[in-house]
Amino acid sequence: MKRPTTAILDGDIIAYRSAFWADAEGVEDLPYRIKNDIGKWTPRDIDNVIVAMSCPRENNFRRDHWPLYKKHRDNFKKPDSMPYALEEIYEQSPRAVCVDRLEADDLIGMMVSSGKAIGVTVDKDLRQVPGWHWNPDKEREPTLLGRWKADKFFFNQWMAGDSTDNIWGLWRVGPKKAEKFLDKVHKDWEDEEVEVAIDGIYTREWDETVWEKAVMNMYIEEDWDKRPENRTPDSSREEYAIAQARCVRILREGDYNEKSNEISLWSPYE
C-alpha cells in the first residue's frame, strides 16, 4: 500500500490536551497551542490534513447495543477551556470533520483502511485497523500495519474488553491471556493445515473466522456464576458477545454509507 499524502488527525485528543493546558496557562495562547499541536501531528510530505472529531457521546451508535458504553464518563467534568479549544480547532481546520453517531476513531479507521490517509493518534486502539499509522509521541515515521496483525488486535480487544470505555469483555481475561489464546488457535489451525498438505491437499489461506468462532465459543461457554453481580449481563451470551465486539471494533472502509448514514454493523461469520 503506497503511503498516502493525506493525514487524518485525532482531534479529540488534540482538543483535550490543549484545553487542559489552557486551564492551567490561560486561553490567550490557545490558538498558537492548537496550531503548534496540529503541526507536530502532521507527518512530513503531507499535502492535506483532516481533523476528525467525535459526535456527542450520547449519540454514539455503540450505545444502541451496549447502553453502558462510556457511561461512566458522563459525569466527568470536562476542562473549562474545552469550548474554546473546539471552536479554535474548527476555525483553524477547514477540513475538521464530525459525523453524527460516529467517533473520531471511526472516521480515522475508515480512511486508514481504505488507504486514503495516514491515521495520526496516540491511541493504541487504532492499531486494530490495517493501513498507515503514526503515533507522534512514540514513532519517528508512519508505519504500515497489515491486515493479520490488525485483526488479531481487534480479537484481543474483543476478549479483554476495555475498562476505560466500560466494555466488560470476558471475565478475568486480559490482553496477555487473550494473546496466548489467539496464538494457540492460530497454531492449532496451522498444524491442521500441515497435516492436510501432507496428503497433497492445500486449503484456503488464513481466514479470520477461525478466530471469530473460537472467541464466540469462549463467550458462549463462559461461566457467568464466576462474575460479580454488577458485571453479569442481562442478555443472552451471544447478544452480549456481539455487543462487546461492536463496541471495541472501529469502523473500516465499507462499514458506513455516507448517503444513507447507515452503518454496516459487524457480525460474526460474515
C-alpha positions as CSV (number, residue, x, y, z in Angstrom):
1,M,0.0,0.0,0.0
2,K,1.5,3.3,-1.1
3,R,2.0,5.9,1.6
4,P,-0.8,8.5,1.4
5,T,-0.2,12.2,1.2
6,T,-3.3,12.9,3.3
7,A,-3.2,12.7,7.1
8,I,-6.3,12.4,9.4
9,L,-5.6,13.5,13.0
10,D,-7.4,12.6,16.2
11,G,-9.0,15.9,17.0
12,D,-10.5,14.7,20.3
13,I,-7.0,14.2,21.8
14,I,-5.7,17.5,20.5
15,A,-8.8,19.2,21.9
16,Y,-8.5,17.7,25.4
17,R,-4.7,18.2,25.6
18,S,-5.0,21.8,24.6
19,A,-8.0,22.5,26.8
20,F,-6.3,21.1,29.9
21,W,-3.2,23.2,29.0
22,A,-5.3,26.3,28.7
23,D,-7.0,25.7,32.0
24,A,-3.6,26.0,33.6
25,E,-1.9,28.5,31.3
26,G,-4.8,30.6,30.1
27,V,-6.7,30.8,26.9
28,E,-4.8,33.7,25.3
29,D,-2.3,31.4,23.7
30,L,-4.7,28.6,22.9
31,P,-4.8,29.4,19.1
32,Y,-1.0,29.1,19.0
33,R,-1.0,25.9,21.1
34,I,-3.5,24.2,18.8
35,K,-1.7,25.4,15.6
36,N,1.5,24.0,17.0
37,D,-0.1,20.7,18.0
38,I,-1.6,20.2,14.6
39,G,1.8,21.0,13.0
40,K,3.6,18.5,15.2
41,W,1.0,15.8,14.4
42,T,1.3,16.3,10.6
43,P,3.7,13.8,9.1
44,R,6.3,15.0,6.5
45,D,5.3,15.1,2.8
46,I,1.6,15.6,3.6
47,D,-0.5,17.7,1.2
48,N,-3.8,17.5,3.0
49,V,-4.7,17.4,6.7
50,I,-8.1,16.4,8.1
51,V,-9.0,16.6,11.8
52,A,-11.5,14.0,13.0
53,M,-13.9,14.9,15.8
54,S,-16.3,12.7,17.7
55,C,-20.1,13.1,17.9
56,P,-21.6,13.7,21.3
57,R,-21.1,10.6,23.4
58,E,-24.9,10.1,23.9
59,N,-25.4,9.9,20.2
60,N,-22.7,7.2,19.6
61,F,-24.2,4.2,17.7
62,R,-22.5,1.8,20.2
63,R,-24.9,2.8,22.9
64,D,-27.7,1.3,20.8
65,H,-26.0,-2.1,21.5
66,W,-24.4,-1.5,24.9
67,P,-26.0,1.3,26.8
68,L,-23.1,1.3,29.4
69,Y,-20.6,2.3,26.7
70,K,-18.5,5.1,28.2
71,K,-21.5,5.8,30.5
72,H,-19.1,6.3,33.5
73,R,-17.6,9.3,31.7
74,D,-20.9,11.2,31.5
75,N,-20.3,12.8,34.9
76,F,-16.6,13.6,34.3
77,K,-16.0,17.3,34.3
78,K,-14.5,18.5,31.0
79,P,-11.8,21.2,31.0
80,D,-13.3,24.6,31.3
81,S,-11.5,25.6,28.2
82,M,-12.9,22.8,26.1
83,P,-15.5,25.1,24.2
84,Y,-12.7,27.4,23.2
85,A,-10.4,24.6,22.1
86,L,-13.2,23.1,19.9
87,E,-14.0,26.4,18.4
88,E,-10.4,27.1,17.6
89,I,-9.9,23.6,16.0
90,Y,-12.8,24.2,13.7
91,E,-11.6,27.7,12.9
92,Q,-8.1,26.6,12.1
93,S,-9.0,23.4,10.3
94,P,-11.3,23.9,7.3
95,R,-11.4,20.1,6.9
96,A,-12.3,19.3,10.5
97,V,-15.0,16.6,10.3
98,C,-17.7,15.4,12.7
99,V,-20.3,12.8,11.7
100,D,-23.4,12.1,13.7
101,R,-23.2,8.8,15.6
102,L,-19.6,8.2,14.8
103,E,-16.4,8.7,16.8
104,A,-13.2,10.3,15.6
105,D,-11.7,6.7,15.7
106,D,-14.3,5.6,13.1
107,L,-13.6,8.4,10.8
108,I,-9.8,7.7,11.1
109,G,-10.4,3.9,10.7
110,M,-12.4,4.2,7.5
111,M,-9.8,6.5,5.8
112,V,-6.8,4.5,7.0
113,S,-8.3,1.1,6.0
114,S,-9.1,2.5,2.5
115,G,-5.5,3.6,2.0
116,K,-6.6,7.2,1.6
117,A,-4.9,8.7,4.7
118,I,-2.3,8.2,7.5
119,G,-4.0,7.9,10.8
120,V,-2.4,10.1,13.5
121,T,-3.2,9.4,17.1
122,V,-1.6,8.3,20.4
123,D,-4.5,5.9,21.0
124,K,-3.3,2.3,20.5
125,D,-6.9,1.2,19.7
126,L,-6.5,2.4,16.1
127,R,-3.9,-0.4,15.6
128,Q,-6.8,-2.8,15.0
129,V,-7.2,-1.1,11.6
130,P,-4.9,-2.1,8.7
131,G,-3.2,0.7,6.9
132,W,-0.8,3.6,7.6
133,H,-0.5,4.8,11.2
134,W,1.6,7.3,13.2
135,N,2.0,7.8,16.9
136,P,3.8,11.2,17.1
137,D,4.6,10.6,20.8
138,K,6.5,7.3,20.1
139,E,7.4,6.9,16.4
140,R,9.6,8.9,14.1
141,E,7.8,7.9,10.9
142,P,4.4,6.4,10.0
143,T,4.3,2.6,9.8
144,L,2.2,0.3,7.7
145,L,0.1,-2.2,9.6
146,G,-1.0,-5.4,7.8
147,R,-4.5,-7.0,8.0
148,W,-3.4,-10.0,10.0
149,K,-1.9,-8.0,12.9
150,A,-4.8,-5.6,12.8
151,D,-7.4,-8.3,13.0
152,K,-5.5,-10.0,15.8
153,F,-5.5,-6.8,17.8
154,F,-9.3,-6.5,17.3
155,F,-10.0,-10.0,18.6
156,N,-7.7,-9.4,21.5
157,Q,-9.7,-6.3,22.4
158,W,-13.0,-8.2,22.0
159,M,-11.9,-10.8,24.5
160,A,-10.2,-8.4,27.0
161,G,-12.7,-5.5,26.8
162,D,-11.7,-2.0,27.7
163,S,-12.2,-0.7,31.2
164,T,-11.6,2.9,30.1
165,D,-14.7,2.6,27.9
166,N,-16.7,0.4,30.3
167,I,-16.6,-2.5,27.9
168,W,-16.5,-5.7,30.1
169,G,-15.4,-8.3,27.7
170,L,-14.7,-11.8,29.1
171,W,-14.4,-12.0,32.9
172,R,-10.7,-12.1,34.0
173,V,-9.3,-12.2,30.5
174,G,-6.7,-9.5,30.0
175,P,-4.7,-8.7,26.9
176,K,-1.9,-11.2,27.7
177,K,-4.3,-14.1,28.3
178,A,-6.2,-13.1,25.1
179,E,-2.9,-13.0,23.1
180,K,-2.0,-16.5,24.3
181,F,-5.4,-17.8,23.4
182,L,-5.3,-16.4,19.9
183,D,-1.8,-17.6,19.3
184,K,-2.9,-21.2,20.3
185,V,-5.9,-21.0,18.0
186,H,-3.7,-20.0,15.1
187,K,-1.1,-22.6,15.8
188,D,-3.7,-25.4,16.1
189,W,-5.0,-24.3,12.7
190,E,-1.5,-24.3,11.2
191,D,-0.9,-27.8,12.5
192,E,-4.2,-29.0,10.9
193,E,-3.2,-27.4,7.6
194,V,0.2,-29.1,7.6
195,E,-1.5,-32.5,8.1
196,V,-3.8,-31.8,5.2
197,A,-0.9,-30.6,3.0
198,I,1.0,-33.9,3.6
199,D,-1.7,-35.6,1.6
200,G,-1.2,-33.2,-1.2
201,I,-4.3,-31.2,-0.5
202,Y,-3.9,-27.4,0.1
203,T,-6.8,-25.5,1.6
204,R,-7.5,-21.8,1.6
205,E,-5.4,-19.2,3.3
206,W,-5.9,-18.0,6.8
207,D,-9.4,-16.7,7.5
208,E,-10.3,-14.6,10.5
209,T,-13.5,-16.6,11.0
210,V,-11.2,-19.2,12.7
211,W,-10.7,-16.6,15.5
212,E,-14.3,-15.4,15.3
213,K,-15.6,-18.9,16.0
214,A,-13.1,-19.5,18.8
215,V,-13.8,-16.2,20.6
216,M,-17.6,-16.6,20.2
217,N,-17.3,-20.0,21.7
218,M,-15.4,-18.5,24.7
219,Y,-18.3,-16.1,25.2
220,I,-20.9,-18.8,24.8
221,E,-19.3,-21.2,27.3
222,E,-18.2,-18.6,29.9
223,D,-19.4,-19.4,33.4
224,W,-21.3,-16.3,34.5
225,D,-21.6,-17.6,38.0
226,K,-18.0,-16.5,38.5
227,R,-18.8,-12.9,37.6
228,P,-19.8,-10.4,40.3
229,E,-23.5,-9.4,40.1
230,N,-22.7,-6.0,38.8
231,R,-20.7,-7.4,35.9
232,T,-23.2,-10.1,34.9
233,P,-25.1,-9.1,31.6
234,D,-28.8,-9.2,31.5
235,S,-28.9,-10.5,27.9
236,S,-28.1,-13.8,26.2
237,R,-24.4,-14.8,25.9
238,E,-24.5,-14.4,22.1
239,E,-26.1,-10.9,22.3
240,Y,-23.6,-9.9,24.9
241,A,-20.6,-11.2,22.8
242,I,-21.8,-9.3,19.7
243,A,-22.4,-6.1,21.7
244,Q,-18.9,-6.2,23.1
245,A,-17.4,-6.8,19.7
246,R,-19.3,-3.8,18.2
247,C,-18.2,-1.6,21.0
248,V,-14.5,-2.3,20.6
249,R,-14.5,-2.5,16.8
250,I,-13.5,0.6,14.9
251,L,-15.3,1.1,11.6
252,R,-13.4,0.3,8.4
253,E,-13.8,1.0,4.8
254,G,-17.3,0.0,3.6
255,D,-18.8,0.0,7.1
256,Y,-20.6,3.3,6.6
257,N,-22.8,4.7,3.8
258,E,-22.4,8.5,3.7
259,K,-25.6,8.9,1.5
260,S,-27.9,7.0,3.8
261,N,-26.0,7.5,7.1
262,E,-26.3,3.7,7.6
263,I,-23.7,1.7,9.5
264,S,-22.9,-1.9,8.5
265,L,-22.7,-3.5,11.9
266,W,-20.1,-6.1,12.4
267,S,-21.4,-9.7,12.9
268,P,-19.5,-12.9,13.3
269,Y,-19.1,-15.3,10.4
270,E,-19.9,-12.7,7.8
